[in-house]
Amino acid sequence: MSKAPPHRPRSRKLPLPLPPIPPKLLPPPPPPGTQRGRPHTPLEHAAEGGKSAVDWVDERTSLSGAARWLMFRKVPKGTNWFYTLGSATMFAFLSQAVTGVFLAMYYRPDAAGGAYESIRYISTSVFLGNFVRGMHRWGATVMVVLVFLHMARTFVFGAYKYPRELNWVIGVVLLILTMVMGFTGYLLPFDERSYWATIVGVNINGTGPIIGPYLSDFLRGGPEFNATTLPRFYAIHMLVVPGLIAALIGAHLYLVTKLGTTAPPWLKAKVDTPELVEEAV
């Protein structure tokens, strides 16, 4: 008879610890104010839903990286309130755009009397129409003043020098477009003052060298003021110039973020100069 093989004791396997979970896969910590990390109140549910929607969009677009690159950047020492003139000018432009859209809902670029009547209707009959028109009217003056102050601050602080020459050129073009937008918008009420002031301004443009006469004919839509002059000014004021300003503001902000801002001229950069040490001979 064959003998049975000797019994061998089975080795006990020690339980191995689970591998650590990568930090990106860990659940986010509970937001402050929630009960045990789970929303219970309607306000908490709404906040959680908004956060989930933002995360869903950011996962597919990566906009948070662009936002961090735009907002979180180094600021030079000595930054003061003069550096807010650019942001104030952009806010004035946004205010002009919003109020201009509201006014465009009621305005009629009709030289036969519709323009003047529509302005009077906005001022007297539309709810808050006179208030919005006043914001748009005085906002144009505020924007022009802010643009000049911003350009003066840039020049005094030397922010037009290398490597920011292109940003300075864009700022000069934005200044010119701001003046063009104010000039074309002055005719839109089409009253006696705006009509004759625009005629004087167009005639002054016509005295310019080479392109002056062509520019005047382009603005008037012909050799004299006619029925197409007012719609042309309205199209330039409402469509052409704001679109160019918005595009150039985007390029301006990109260069400001990429190149940074300059420190005030009275703060000189400290240069580390190594001390001279006498060598022993």
Secondary structure, DSSP 8 states (H G I E B T S, - for coil): ----------------------GGGS-----TTSBTTB--SHHHHHHHHHHHHHHHHHHHH-HHHHHHHHHS----TT--GGGGHHHHHHHHHHHHHHHHHHHHTT----TTTHHHHHHHHHHHTSTTHHHHHHHHHHHHHHHHHHHHHHHHHHHHTTTTSTT-HHHHHHHHHHHHHHHHHHHHHHTTT-SHHHHHHHHHHHHHHHTSTTTHHHHHHHHHTSSS--TTHHHHHHHIIIIIHHHHHHHHHHHHHHHHHHH-----TTS--------------
